[in-house]
Amino acid sequence: DREWKLICDAAAANNIPGEFVVFSGYEWQGNATSGDHNVFYLEDHQPLIRCDTLSELYSEIRNRGIKAYANPHHTAYRVGIRAKDWSVHENQLSPFAEVFSSHGCSESDEEWIGLRINVAMGPGVSGGTIEDGLDAGHRFGIICSNDSHQGFAGTYGMGLMACYAEALTRESLWEAFAARRVYGVTGDRIALEFAVNDAPMGSEIQADGAVHCRAHVRGCDAI
């Protein structure tokens, strides 16, 4: 509780709208059966929720009226042991999921960049992958983040989240999170604009026949 208060105090003191936006948050594990989730809050000095399962976490957020998101982290470990259990998932409270971090890649079990960095948890297997979540019918944005445990955000090569928001404020970013206007990079800060029938990434649309896809990419090296 003492350390959580320090985190909340630091987030509140250093949030500068338009310049440097900070959310307070923590990594929730519970009893490890539901998968690790990163919980973060829109407002300052919110509670540290202690519960065993993801269903309980979702219920606590709803019942307390807290503005919070709980997003899946390193999903492709073994289901029931630190991996995402897609049978327990709410798109509204978990609008995006992590495909890559310092652990490796959770996209599939084909292990292009496998979950083998943390030998106590790996390797990656089927069941909790990002592909499994999409195949289960869930709709979520896809991001990268680092999980470096060293206190440095945006560490190169460990994953970084990008977001399309109208302004650099907590409220504007929160709206963009809910709309899933997010993507992830693993190193260089590649700028990506993508739309289908002029609907930006994260949108849900219906279309008959051919659709028009538009992409604009600005990289940091040759493509």
Backbone torsions as a table, in degrees:
resi	resn	phi	psi	omega
1	ASP	NA	-39.1	179.8
2	ARG	-64.2	-44.6	-179.2
3	GLU	-68.3	-37.3	178.8
4	TRP	-63.9	-38.4	177.0
5	LYS	-62.9	-40.2	177.6
6	LEU	-61.9	-40.8	178.7
7	ILE	-63.2	-46.7	-179.4
8	CYS	-64.4	-41.1	177.8
9	ASP	-61.6	-43.0	-179.2
10	ALA	-65.6	-40.4	179.0
11	ALA	-63.9	-43.6	-179.6
12	ALA	-66.0	-39.6	-175.5
13	ALA	-73.9	-27.3	-172.8
14	ASN	-107.2	2.3	176.8
15	ASN	-77.4	116.6	-178.3
16	ILE	-123.6	97.3	-178.8
17	PRO	-53.2	134.7	-179.8
18	GLY	85.5	-9.7	-177.1
19	GLU	-130.9	-51.7	-176.0
20	PHE	-151.1	106.8	-174.2
21	VAL	-100.9	132.3	-177.7
22	VAL	-126.5	133.5	170.4
23	PHE	-112.4	140.5	172.1
24	SER	-81.1	144.7	-178.8
25	GLY	-172.7	175.9	-178.3
26	TYR	-157.8	163.5	175.9
27	GLU	-93.3	120.8	-179.8
28	TRP	-98.7	135.3	179.6
29	GLN	-120.7	-31.2	-176.4
30	GLY	61.4	-138.0	177.9
31	ASN	-91.2	11.5	173.6
32	ALA	79.1	-1.3	-177.0
33	THR	-83.3	-21.5	-175.0
34	SER	-99.6	-4.8	-177.1
35	GLY	95.0	147.5	179.3
36	ASP	-73.8	140.0	179.4
37	HIS	-134.6	140.7	175.8
38	ASN	-92.8	115.1	-177.9
39	VAL	-99.7	129.0	174.4
40	PHE	-142.2	157.1	-168.0
41	TYR	-118.9	148.3	174.1
42	LEU	-74.7	-39.2	-173.4
43	GLU	-105.7	159.3	-176.6
44	ASP	-76.8	155.9	170.9
45	HIS	53.7	52.5	175.2
46	GLN	-92.9	163.7	-173.2
47	PRO	-75.6	152.1	170.0
48	LEU	-85.2	110.6	-173.0
49	ILE	-85.6	124.5	179.5
50	ARG	-109.9	116.1	177.0
51	CYS	-158.8	168.7	-173.2
52	ASP	-92.2	-37.6	-171.8
53	THR	-120.0	160.1	179.7
54	LEU	-65.6	-36.4	176.7
55	SER	-58.2	-41.8	177.6
56	GLU	-66.4	-38.7	178.5
57	LEU	-63.1	-47.4	176.7
58	TYR	-57.0	-44.8	-178.7
59	SER	-63.2	-41.6	179.1
60	GLU	-62.5	-42.6	179.3
61	ILE	-62.6	-45.9	-179.0
62	ARG	-67.7	-48.5	-173.9
63	ASN	-66.7	-30.9	179.2
64	ARG	-85.5	-7.0	-178.8
65	GLY	67.9	32.0	-176.9
66	ILE	-87.5	139.0	174.1
67	LYS	-88.3	97.7	-173.9
68	ALA	-146.6	154.8	171.6
69	TYR	-123.1	148.0	177.0
70	ALA	-130.3	102.2	-170.6
71	ASN	-107.6	133.9	-175.5
72	PRO	-60.7	141.9	-175.2
73	HIS	-128.0	142.0	-176.7
74	HIS	32.2	68.5	-167.7
75	THR	-73.2	-20.7	-165.3
76	ALA	-94.0	16.1	169.4
77	TYR	-72.8	-173.3	-177.0
78	ARG	-70.8	127.5	179.3
79	VAL	-61.2	132.8	-175.2
80	GLY	96.4	-15.4	178.7
81	ILE	-134.9	80.7	174.2
82	ARG	75.5	1.4	178.1
83	ALA	-100.8	164.3	179.3
84	LYS	-72.6	129.1	171.6
85	ASP	-98.3	102.3	-173.4
86	TRP	-71.1	-9.2	175.0
87	SER	-74.2	-13.0	176.2
88	VAL	-120.2	95.0	-176.7
89	HIS	-158.6	136.1	175.3
90	GLU	-123.9	116.3	-176.3
91	ASN	-60.1	-33.8	-176.3
92	GLN	-68.7	-39.5	-179.0
93	LEU	-91.6	-12.1	176.7
94	SER	-130.9	73.3	-171.7
95	PRO	-72.8	-16.4	176.2
96	PHE	-146.3	163.0	-177.3
97	ALA	-134.4	155.4	-175.6
98	GLU	-90.6	125.9	178.7
99	VAL	-96.9	-22.9	-175.6
100	PHE	-149.7	141.0	173.3
101	SER	-153.5	-168.0	176.8
102	SER	-62.2	-17.5	177.1
103	HIS	-71.1	-28.6	-174.4
104	GLY	128.4	-156.2	-173.1
105	CYS	-108.5	131.9	-179.4
106	SER	-105.9	14.1	-174.7
107	GLU	-61.6	-46.0	-178.4
108	SER	-150.4	-177.3	177.1
109	ASP	-95.4	11.4	-179.6
110	GLU	-80.9	-11.4	169.0
111	GLU	58.8	53.0	169.8
112	TRP	-63.2	-47.5	167.7
113	ILE	-126.7	89.8	-167.8
114	GLY	-72.1	161.7	176.1
115	LEU	-82.4	75.9	-176.7
116	ARG	-126.3	5.0	-179.0
117	ILE	-72.5	-41.1	177.9
118	ASN	-95.6	96.5	-172.4
119	VAL	-67.6	-19.7	179.4
120	ALA	-76.4	-14.3	-175.9
121	MET	-117.9	-27.2	-172.5
122	GLY	-85.3	-177.9	0.1
123	PRO	-86.1	-179.5	176.3
124	GLY	-74.6	144.9	179.2
125	VAL	-138.4	175.1	178.3
126	SER	-76.8	163.6	177.8
127	GLY	116.6	-47.4	-177.8
128	GLY	-114.8	10.6	-175.9
129	THR	-68.6	166.9	175.1
130	ILE	-60.7	-41.1	177.3
131	GLU	-60.1	-41.0	178.3
132	ASP	-61.7	-40.3	179.0
133	GLY	-64.5	-41.0	177.7
134	LEU	-69.0	-40.2	178.5
135	ASP	-63.6	-27.0	178.7
136	ALA	-77.6	-3.9	176.9
137	GLY	96.1	2.1	179.1
138	HIS	-75.7	150.3	178.1
139	ARG	-121.4	117.1	-176.9
140	PHE	-149.9	153.0	171.8
141	GLY	-73.7	165.9	-177.1
142	ILE	-126.5	129.5	-177.4
143	ILE	-131.1	173.0	166.7
144	CYS	-123.2	152.3	173.4
145	SER	-152.4	174.9	-166.8
146	ASN	-98.4	-49.7	-175.5
147	ASP	60.5	40.0	-176.3
148	SER	-78.7	-20.1	-179.1
149	HIS	63.1	17.1	-177.9
150	GLN	-112.6	-0.5	175.2
151	GLY	81.7	12.0	179.3
152	PHE	-112.8	111.5	-179.9
153	ALA	-74.9	146.0	174.8
154	GLY	71.9	33.1	179.7
155	THR	-66.0	129.3	-176.8
156	TYR	-61.1	134.7	176.8
157	GLY	85.4	-3.6	-178.8
158	MET	-111.9	-2.3	176.9
159	GLY	108.5	137.3	-178.9
160	LEU	-145.8	138.8	-179.9
161	MET	-94.9	138.8	173.5
162	ALA	-116.2	151.5	-175.4
163	CYS	-147.6	137.6	173.3
164	TYR	-96.1	110.0	178.8
165	ALA	-132.2	155.0	-179.1
166	GLU	-72.5	-27.7	-179.1
167	ALA	-150.9	158.9	179.4
168	LEU	-89.2	73.1	176.1
169	THR	-136.4	160.2	177.7
170	ARG	-58.4	-45.6	-175.4
171	GLU	-64.5	-42.1	-179.9
172	SER	-68.5	-42.0	177.0
173	LEU	-63.6	-40.3	-179.6
174	TRP	-60.5	-41.5	177.6
175	GLU	-63.9	-40.7	179.0
176	ALA	-67.1	-36.8	176.2
177	PHE	-59.8	-46.5	-178.2
178	ALA	-62.1	-34.0	-180.0
179	ALA	-85.0	-0.4	177.7
180	ARG	63.0	30.4	176.9
181	ARG	-83.5	66.5	-174.1
182	VAL	-137.7	158.3	169.8
183	TYR	-156.4	178.4	-176.9
184	GLY	-134.0	152.9	173.3
185	VAL	-129.5	157.3	-177.4
186	THR	-101.6	-14.2	-178.7
187	GLY	-154.2	-90.0	179.4
188	ASP	-59.5	147.1	179.8
189	ARG	-82.3	73.9	-177.3
190	ILE	-75.1	128.8	178.1
191	ALA	-90.4	128.7	-176.7
192	LEU	-130.9	127.0	170.0
193	GLU	-116.1	126.4	-177.5
194	PHE	-141.4	134.7	179.9
195	ALA	-148.5	151.5	173.6
196	VAL	-124.0	121.1	-173.9
197	ASN	51.5	40.9	178.4
198	ASP	67.7	7.1	174.3
199	ALA	-90.4	123.7	-175.7
200	PRO	-69.5	163.9	178.8
201	MET	-50.7	139.0	-178.1
202	GLY	97.1	-14.7	-176.7
203	SER	-75.4	159.8	169.9
204	GLU	-113.2	123.2	-179.0
205	ILE	-132.8	164.1	171.1
206	GLN	-122.9	139.6	-177.9
207	ALA	-151.9	145.0	174.1
208	ASP	-110.2	132.4	178.1
209	GLY	80.0	-154.3	-175.3
210	ALA	-68.0	147.2	175.4
211	VAL	-120.7	159.5	-179.1
212	HIS	-106.9	118.1	178.7
213	CYS	-103.7	135.1	179.2
214	ARG	-126.9	129.6	178.8
215	ALA	-135.3	138.4	174.4
216	HIS	-134.0	123.8	-174.9
217	VAL	-125.4	132.3	173.3
218	ARG	-122.0	107.4	-177.2
219	GLY	-97.0	-179.0	-179.4
220	CYS	-107.8	3.5	-179.2
221	ASP	-156.6	-175.1	179.3
222	ALA	-63.8	141.0	176.1
223	ILE	-109.9	NA	NA
